[in-house]
Amino acid sequence: TQIHGILESYFEGNYLPEWPAYVRNTNDVLVDTFGDRAWDSEKSFAHNLGFGGKLDLSADNVVVDFKTKETPLESVVPYHEHILQLSAYREGLNMPTARCAIVFVNGSSNEVKLCEITEQDLQDGWECFKHLLRYYQIKNKL
């Protein structure tokens, strides 16, 4: 929660006398991957299929979610649920072709790793998400 809050503050343009090194590392990996962009932080949405969310970071046709880890990041990979989440976020924001990534952050080592999700995985994730959403809605009589 603390790491998310600090990253949110940074991308909202707030000022701290000194940012943790993982903030600079996060910004660097985002610029290296997506170029210099004006980011929106903590953007909420509601979708007409009956779901909503609040994502960590978005920009013109890019969706990013932060995940924190307390272990070394060299072998970390996104879970399938992360892919479903990002595919739903880009649909919820009406950006169905957005590039999507998970940025893993280790606050104690200041290590950062960006994992961009392939378009095929995002399309498959959206199909899975829609089926799971419908299952949830039927089960809960929504």
Buried (B, 14 or more C-beta within 10 A) or exposed (E): EEBBEBBBBBBEEEEEEEBBEBBEBBBEBBEEBBEEBEBBBBBEBEBEBEBEBEBBBBBEBBBBBBBBBEEEBEEBEBEEEBBBBBBBBBBBBEBEEBBBBBBBBBBEBBBBBBBBBEEEBBEBBBEBBBEEBEEEEEEEEE
